[in-house]
């Protein structure tokens, strides 16, 4: 597990799931399998764990688990409800999602996620993605690039960056992450280059994988597949993800618009377990710097 990905807030996630030994649980982001293995260790002979992952690298990790209680579905978790039905599962006792990019994906130069290593402009989470980062950067209009950099990367000089990308690709198409970084380096605020790179890469990655759209579709399905009192446990790593999760738990929709009855009671399928998101301990942050940006939210079905 440590070679692939260090599971963040593992104990807090397990506690949040409130695992019943004979329950049915779903880990929609298998990754290196750290959370899944921990869940299996809490289940009895009658328990079941269904995991999702669209990444072929994660499929290889899943092959290491020899347990008849475990099932891996090699698909995006936006198809949660569909695949549970295919396997005859009507409801589950808990759902876990970790929206972070795995350490393995970040460290594999050939995947194009890393700001540290030069690699192809790929950034696809799985082979089902309809386009890669090169297509976004080389074919999107300046206006669309500005929107992506501004919305998904929260970059202040998004228009300037978009225009710089268009100018450079007209000279020579962008092929590698280094090509993209050379543009970023000219526009990054002094002493904040690394953060600027991360924001820009995040923006393109979200667009390539339609990440926010996937999260919206996933959240809408959760109340339909959760049993009464079933738990939803979600790790988010940036404000865009966390806002969707927070709003859905609060109001039953990602916009956060409360639907109140005549008595002023909000009609919503989930109830928050914690008033504020849980964050990693100082000890965990020292061991794993990627835990610093994580926010954990827990809810249960009314």
N, C-alpha and C positions, 0 to 999 in steps of 0.2 A: 504494500500500500504506500509506503513512504517513498518508493521510487517513482510512483505514478502521481500520487496526490495525497496531501495530508488533510484529512477530514477536519473541518473547522467546527468548533463548538459541538463536538461529538456527544458528550454527556448531556449537554443541554437539549440537543435534538432528540435523544432517546427519552429523556424525561418528558419532553413536550409531547411525544407520541403517546405516552401513557400506555405502553405496550401490554396487551393481554396475550398470554401464552398461546391461546387458540385462535387468535385474531388473524385477519387478512390485511396486509400492509403493502403499500406501493412506494418504491423509491424511484421517482421519475427521472432522476439524474444519476445513474449508476456510477459513471466515471471510473475511478480506481477501485470501487467497491467497498470503501471504508465504512460508510454508513450502512450499506446492505449487510455486510458481515456482522456488524454490531447488532443490527435488528434480528438477524437469524439467531444470534447467540441468546436472545431473549425469548425466542419462540419455543413452544412445546411441539410435540410430534404432530399435532393437528393444525398448527399455524402455517401460514403461507406468506411468501414475499414475492411480489411481482416487481421487476425492475424494468425501466425504460432507458435506452441510450441509442442515439443515432450514429455514434462515432465507432468505426471499425476497431480503433485501438482499444476502446472500452470493451468491445465484444471479446477480445483476446483475454482481458482481465477476468471477465465473467466466466470464461471456460475453466478457470482455476477453481471455481466453486462447484464442488460435487455434492449436491444436496437436493433431494427430491422435493423439498418444500420451496425451492427457488426456481423462478422462471424469468428469463430475460426476453424482453420484447425489443427487437432491433428497429425501433422507430422513434420518431420525435414524440415528445410527451403531449403535443397538441392533439394527438389521437388517443388520449387516455381512455375516454369512455368507449370508443369503438373497439379497442383491443381487449378491454376488460370483458365486454360483451362476447367477443369472439371466443374467449376462454371460459365463458359461462359464469363470470363473476358479476353479480348485480350490485353489490355494495362492499365497501371496505371499511376497516376500523381506523385507518390512518394513512395519510399521504405526506411524504417528505419530498421537498424540492430544494436543491442547492443550485442557484442560478449562476454561480461563479464559473469562470473558465478554469479548467483543471491545470494544475502545475505542469502536467505532462504536455498539454496543448501549448502552454506558454513557452515551455523549454524546448519544444520540437521545432527547430528552425524551418523545416520544410512545410509546416502548417501555416506559416505566415502571420501568426498571432503576436509574436514577440517583437518588442521594440529593441531588444538587445542583440538579436542575431539577424543576419541578412538571409532572406529566403524569398520564395515566390509570393506574389500578392494573391494569397488564397483566402484564408480566414473562414473557410467553411467548417461548420461544426460536424457535418456529415455529408455523405455523397449525394443526398437528396436535394441539397441546396441548388437552386436554379442558376445561380451566378456566383462569381468569386469577386474578391476585392479589386482585381485588375479591371474587371468589367465596370464596376462602379466608378472607379477613378478615371478610367479612360473614356467612358461613354456618357456618363451623366452630365447634364447641362450645369453651367455655373450656378444657376438658381437652385437646382436640386441639390448640388453639393453643399451650397451655403446652408440650406435647410437641414441637411444631415449633420453637418459639423456643428451647427448652432443648437439643434434639438437634442441630438444623441451624444454629442461630445461636450456640450455647453461651453463651446469655444467662443470667446468674445470677438475675435477678429475673423469670424467665419467667412464673411464675404471676401476679405483679402486672401484668405487661404484658398477658397474655391477658385478665385481668379488666377492665383498662382499655379494651381494644379492644371487648369485649362491651358494656360500659357505654356507650361512645361511639356504637357503631353502633345501639344502641337509641334513642338520641336522634336520630341522623341517620346513614344509611348512608354508609360510606366510599367515596368515588369517585376521589379523586386521591392521588398520593404525598404531597402536602402535608397532606392529612387524616391520613394515617398518621404523618407526621413530627411533627405537633402533639401526638399522643399520646406518641410516643417522647421528644420534647423534655422532657416533664414528668417522665420516669422515668430519663433518661440520667444516668450519673455525671458530676459536674462536671469539665470539661476533657477529657472522653472522649466527648463527644457524637457526633463524627464516626464513631468506631469503633462505638459503640452503634447508630447508624443503619445502618452497613454490615452489622453482624451481623444485625439484624432484617430488612433487605432480603434478605440472603443466605438467611436461613431460609425466607422466603416464596417466593423464587425457586426454591430447591431443591424445595420441595413442589409448586409449580406445574408444574415440568418433570420431576418424578420423577428428578432428576439422579443420585442415588446408586443407584437401582434400574437406571437405564440403564447406568451404569458397571459394575455387577455383571454385567449381561447381556453387555455388550461384552467384558469380561475373560474370561468363560467361553468365548467364541467364538474368542479370539485364538489359543490353541494349536492349534485345529482348522484354522485357515486359514493359519497360518505354515508355511513350508517349514522343513526342518531347517536350523539355524543362522540362521534368519530373526530379525530384530530387532524388538523392541517398545520404542518410545520414547514416554514419557508425561510431560507437564507437568501438575502439579497445583498448585492455588492455595490450598487450605486443608487442615487436618488430616484432615477427614472423607474427602476424595478420596484424599489421599496414603496414609492408613491402608489403604484398600481395595487400592490398587496394591501397596503394600509387602507386605501379607499374601498377595496372590495370587502375587507373584513368589517369596516365601519358601516358601509351602506349597501353592500350586495352588488355593487357595480364599480368599474374602474374609474368612473368619473367622480365618485364620492357623493353623488346626489342622493340624499336621504328621501325615502318614500315613507311618509308617516300616515298612519290611519287617523280617524277623527279624534282619537284620544291622545294623539301626539307620539304614539309608539312607532319606532322605526321598524318597517318590515324588512328584515334581512335574514339570510339563512345561517350566517355564522356569528359567533360571539367570541370576542377576544379573550384570551386567557390572561394575557399580561397587558398592563396599562401602557407601557412603553416597550419598544423593541429591546431585546436582550443583545448585549454586545460582549465580545470576547474579553476574558480577564487579562490583566497586565501580564501574567505569567505566560498565557498562550500567545499574546502579541510578541513577546520576546522570542519565543520559539519559532513562530510563523508570522512573518510580517504581513502576509496576505489576509490575516484575520482582522486586521485593524479596520477595514472598511465594511466588514460584515455586520448585518443587522438580522436578527432572528425574530420572527413573529409567529405566534402560536394562536390558533383559534379552534373552536369546536362547533359541530353542527347542532343547532337548536333542536 
